C-alpha cells in the first residue's frame, strides 16, 4: 500500500520552482530524500506537513502524520522535560513520556536538563526534536536533515531507531549524505 503519492507536483516560491513528475512512497518504507543545498528538499517536506501551497496531486493515505522540520518548531522558553510533558498532553498519548525517556537514554540526552531549549547546543536541540517525533510512534514521520549537528554515536543510534521502527510506520527524511538505512530514495538533484 502506498502512504504517499505525488503526480505533477509543483511548488513555486519567487524564482524557485520545485516540480516532481511522480513520486510514490510505500507504507513501512524508510524513504531518503537526497540532494544538494537549494534543490527543494525542505520545501517538499514543509509541503507534506501542510505548511506550503502546491499544485498537482499530493495524496497522503493517513492523518497520523508528525514531523520535525527544524529547531524553530521547538518551544524555546521551555526545559526539554516541560516540552515533552506539553506534547504528551497535546497528543493524549499515555506512553509518550515513557518513550521520551527511553529515546533520551539511548541518545545519552539528559531529559531533565535544567537549560531552556533555546540555550541547548544545536545537536541537543536536534535530539529534542527527534525524540519528540519518534516518541509519538505515528504512521508517517517526517524529518528534515535529522543527522545534522549529531555526533557519530547519535547518528548510529538514530539509524537503529529508524531500522527498528514499527513495521507499518513510514519515515521520510532528507539529508545530504548517503545512508545505509533507507530502503528507497529520490534524488532531488536530478529534477
WODA-V885205 format. One record per residue. N is the residue number from 1. SS is DSSP state (H for helix, E for strand, C for the rest). OMEGA is omega as a letter, one per 40 degrees, with the letter a starting at -180 (NA if undefined). NEAR is the number of other ideal C-beta (glycine too) atoms within 8 Angstrom. Layout:
N/SS/OMEGA/NEAR + N/SS/OMEGA/NEAR
This chain:
1/C/i/5 + 2/E/i/10 + 3/E/a/13 + 4/E/i/15 + 5/E/a/10 + 6/E/i/12 + 7/E/i/8 + 8/E/a/8 + 9/E/a/15 + 10/E/i/11 + 11/E/i/13 + 12/E/i/7 + 13/E/a/7 + 14/C/a/4 + 15/C/a/3 + 16/E/i/9 + 17/E/i/8 + 18/E/a/13 + 19/E/i/7 + 20/E/a/11 + 21/E/a/6 + 22/E/i/7 + 23/E/i/9 + 24/E/i/8 + 25/E/a/11 + 26/E/i/10 + 27/C/i/10 + 28/C/a/7 + 29/C/i/12 + 30/E/a/13 + 31/E/a/14 + 32/E/i/13 + 33/E/a/14 + 34/E/i/14 + 35/C/a/11 + 36/C/i/6 + 37/C/i/4 + 38/C/a/5 + 39/C/i/9 + 40/C/a/12 + 41/H/a/13 + 42/H/i/11 + 43/H/i/12 + 44/H/a/14 + 45/H/i/15 + 46/H/i/10 + 47/H/i/13 + 48/H/a/13 + 49/C/i/10 + 50/C/a/5 + 51/C/a/6 + 52/C/i/9 + 53/C/a/5 + 54/C/i/9 + 55/E/a/6 + 56/E/a/10 + 57/E/i/8 + 58/E/a/11 + 59/E/i/8 + 60/E/a/9 + 61/C/i/9 + 62/C/i/8 + 63/C/a/3 + 64/C/a/7 + 65/E/i/13 + 66/E/a/10 + 67/E/i/12 + 68/E/a/13 + 69/C/i/12 + 70/C/a/8 + 71/H/i/8 + 72/H/a/5 + 73/H/i/7 + 74/C/i/11 + 75/C/a/7 + 76/C/a/7 + 77/C/i/6 + 78/C/i/10 + 79/E/i/11 + 80/H/a/14 + 81/H/i/9 + 82/H/i/8 + 83/H/a/14 + 84/H/i/15 + 85/H/i/9 + 86/H/a/10 + 87/H/i/12 + 88/H/i/11 + 89/H/a/7 + 90/H/a/6 + 91/H/i/8 + 92/C/a/5 + 93/C/a/8 + 94/C/a/4 + 95/C/a/7 + 96/H/a/13 + 97/H/i/9 + 98/H/i/7 + 99/H/i/12 + 100/H/i/14 + 101/H/i/9 + 102/H/a/8 + 103/H/i/13 + 104/H/i/12 + 105/H/i/7 + 106/H/i/9 + 107/C/a/12 + 108/C/i/6 + 109/C/a/11 + 110/C/a/5 + 111/C/a/11 + 112/C/i/7 + 113/C/a/11 + 114/C/i/4 + 115/C/i/8 + 116/E/i/9 + 117/H/a/15 + 118/H/a/6 + 119/H/i/5 + 120/C/i/12 + 121/C/i/6 + 122/H/i/9 + 123/H/i/10 + 124/H/i/10 + 125/H/i/13 + 126/H/i/13 + 127/H/i/13 + 128/H/i/14 + 129/H/a/13 + 130/H/i/15 + 131/H/a/15 + 132/H/a/14 + 133/H/a/14 + 134/H/a/11 + 135/C/i/13 + 136/C/i/13 + 137/C/a/8 + 138/C/i/10 + 139/C/a/10 + 140/E/i/15 + 141/E/a/15 + 142/E/a/16 + 143/E/i/13 + 144/E/i/13 + 145/C/a/11 + 146/C/a/12 + 147/C/a/8 + 148/C/i/8 + 149/C/i/7 + 150/C/i/11 + 151/C/a/6 + 152/H/i/5 + 153/H/a/7 + 154/H/i/12 + 155/H/i/10 + 156/H/i/8 + 157/H/i/10 + 158/H/i/13 + 159/H/i/11 + 160/H/i/9 + 161/H/a/12 + 162/H/a/11 + 163/H/a/8 + 164/C/i/5 + 165/C/i/10 + 166/C/a/5 + 167/C/a/5 + 168/C/i/7 + 169/C/a/12 + 170/E/i/16 + 171/E/i/13 + 172/E/i/14 + 173/E/i/15 + 174/E/i/14 + 175/E/i/12 + 176/C/a/7 + 177/C/i/6 + 178/C/a/4 + 179/C/i/9 + 180/C/a/5 + 181/C/a/8 + 182/C/i/11 + 183/C/i/5 + 184/E/a/10 + 185/E/i/9 + 186/E/a/9 + 187/E/a/7 + 188/H/i/13 + 189/H/a/8 + 190/H/a/4 + 191/C/NA/8
